[in-house]
């Protein structure tokens, strides 16, 4: 199956999800709720991608890859949407968890998006 990811051509076997194809291509898309042992649900919405011809953003974890699909993973709209989701998560998230477990995926994403202060306020995350 031939697809385009971030304007680069790729070829994959049939039967994959967009997320599986992205991982096979070593293209990182954030995920929080995905677990290979479970049926993908798309609940966290962090794995959003743009697919040409689709009117809405799609969750990569539960969208089937199709022939000729054109996928974008890092557009300004996607970055803004993921940041908005992280802000929402951060507002209700315990500061102690961020402090105690800085390497957890959510905590890394919050740091990368410069949103640690949403959880910690003025508190130093390294304390």
C-alpha positions as a Python dict, from the first residue, in 0.01 Angstrom:
ca = {
    (1, 'X'): (0, 0, 0),
    (2, 'X'): (142, 339, -102),
    (3, 'X'): (88, 644, 119),
    (4, 'X'): (241, 984, 177),
    (5, 'X'): (346, 1095, 525),
    (6, 'X'): (462, 1453, 570),
    (7, 'X'): (497, 1471, 192),
    (8, 'X'): (730, 1168, 176),
    (9, 'X'): (633, 842, 0),
    (10, 'X'): (607, 520, 200),
    (11, 'X'): (494, 166, 130),
    (12, 'X'): (324, -55, 390),
    (13, 'X'): (145, -388, 411),
    (14, 'X'): (-234, -389, 418),
    (15, 'X'): (-426, -399, 746),
    (16, 'X'): (-238, -134, 945),
    (17, 'X'): (-370, 163, 1134),
    (18, 'X'): (-221, 504, 1064),
    (19, 'X'): (-40, 488, 1400),
    (20, 'X'): (114, 150, 1317),
    (21, 'X'): (237, 289, 985),
    (22, 'X'): (379, 599, 1152),
    (23, 'X'): (566, 387, 1404),
    (24, 'X'): (697, 158, 1129),
    (25, 'X'): (825, 471, 951),
    (26, 'X'): (979, 590, 1281),
    (27, 'X'): (764, 903, 1282),
    (28, 'X'): (673, 997, 1637),
    (29, 'X'): (319, 1103, 1717),
    (30, 'X'): (226, 1148, 2083),
    (31, 'X'): (-6, 893, 2242),
    (32, 'X'): (-139, 861, 2594),
    (33, 'X'): (-418, 603, 2581),
    (34, 'X'): (-271, 363, 2325),
    (35, 'X'): (-173, 18, 2443),
    (36, 'X'): (-90, -253, 2187),
    (37, 'X'): (-270, -508, 2406),
    (38, 'X'): (-605, -327, 2378),
    (39, 'X'): (-839, -226, 2099),
    (40, 'X'): (-756, 135, 1999),
    (41, 'X'): (-1010, 387, 2126),
    (42, 'X'): (-870, 729, 2036),
    (43, 'X'): (-984, 866, 2371),
    (44, 'X'): (-685, 1088, 2452),
    (45, 'X'): (-681, 1240, 2100),
    (46, 'X'): (-308, 1312, 2125),
    (47, 'X'): (-238, 1104, 1812),
    (48, 'X'): (-434, 1341, 1589),
    (49, 'X'): (-322, 1366, 1227),
    (50, 'X'): (-444, 1547, 918),
    (51, 'X'): (-555, 1330, 628),
    (52, 'X'): (-607, 1489, 288),
    (53, 'X'): (-973, 1483, 190),
    (54, 'X'): (-1098, 1447, 548),
    (55, 'X'): (-1285, 1743, 690),
    (56, 'X'): (-1179, 1666, 1049),
    (57, 'X'): (-859, 1568, 1222),
    (58, 'X'): (-830, 1191, 1266),
    (59, 'X'): (-697, 981, 1552),
    (60, 'X'): (-409, 777, 1412),
    (61, 'X'): (-456, 487, 1654),
    (62, 'X'): (-797, 381, 1524),
    (63, 'X'): (-793, 506, 1163),
    (64, 'X'): (-722, 238, 904),
    (65, 'X'): (-449, 308, 653),
    (66, 'X'): (-580, 319, 295),
    (67, 'X'): (-413, 322, -44),
    (68, 'X'): (-300, 668, -152),
    (69, 'X'): (-363, 826, 189),
    (70, 'X'): (-184, 1158, 242),
    (71, 'X'): (-105, 1212, 609),
    (72, 'X'): (42, 1511, 789),
    (73, 'X'): (162, 1475, 1148),
    (74, 'X'): (307, 1810, 1248),
    (75, 'X'): (106, 2101, 1108),
    (76, 'X'): (36, 2420, 1300),
    (77, 'X'): (-326, 2311, 1351),
    (78, 'X'): (-215, 1977, 1500),
    (79, 'X'): (40, 2141, 1727),
    (80, 'X'): (-224, 2387, 1852),
    (81, 'X'): (-482, 2111, 1906),
    (82, 'X'): (-238, 1891, 2099),
    (83, 'X'): (-130, 2188, 2310),
    (84, 'X'): (-495, 2268, 2392),
    (85, 'X'): (-551, 1906, 2497),
    (86, 'X'): (-240, 1914, 2716),
    (87, 'X'): (-356, 2238, 2878),
    (88, 'X'): (-688, 2076, 2961),
    (89, 'X'): (-515, 1769, 3108),
    (90, 'X'): (-269, 1984, 3305),
    (91, 'X'): (-541, 2185, 3479),
    (92, 'X'): (-663, 1879, 3670),
    (93, 'X'): (-337, 1694, 3706),
    (94, 'X'): (-157, 1641, 4039),
    (95, 'X'): (168, 1837, 4062),
    (96, 'X'): (326, 1565, 4276),
    (97, 'X'): (295, 1313, 3993),
    (98, 'X'): (483, 1542, 3753),
    (99, 'X'): (749, 1606, 4013),
    (100, 'X'): (789, 1241, 4115),
    (101, 'X'): (774, 1081, 3770),
    (102, 'X'): (916, 1328, 3512),
    (103, 'X'): (976, 1059, 3248),
    (104, 'X'): (612, 954, 3210),
    (105, 'X'): (481, 1033, 2858),
    (106, 'X'): (227, 1294, 2971),
    (107, 'X'): (489, 1467, 3182),
    (108, 'X'): (736, 1474, 2891),
    (109, 'X'): (467, 1615, 2658),
    (110, 'X'): (379, 1883, 2914),
    (111, 'X'): (744, 1978, 2940),
    (112, 'X'): (794, 1984, 2561),
    (113, 'X'): (487, 2209, 2525),
    (114, 'X'): (619, 2436, 2805),
    (115, 'X'): (310, 2361, 3014),
    (116, 'X'): (464, 2237, 3338),
    (117, 'X'): (359, 2559, 3511),
    (118, 'X'): (-3, 2462, 3437),
    (119, 'X'): (49, 2174, 3682),
    (120, 'X'): (315, 2308, 3911),
    (121, 'X'): (248, 2680, 3920),
    (122, 'X'): (570, 2848, 4026),
    (123, 'X'): (701, 2527, 4179),
    (124, 'X'): (1029, 2393, 4037),
    (125, 'X'): (959, 2055, 3867),
    (126, 'X'): (1307, 1933, 3967),
    (127, 'X'): (1238, 1957, 4345),
}
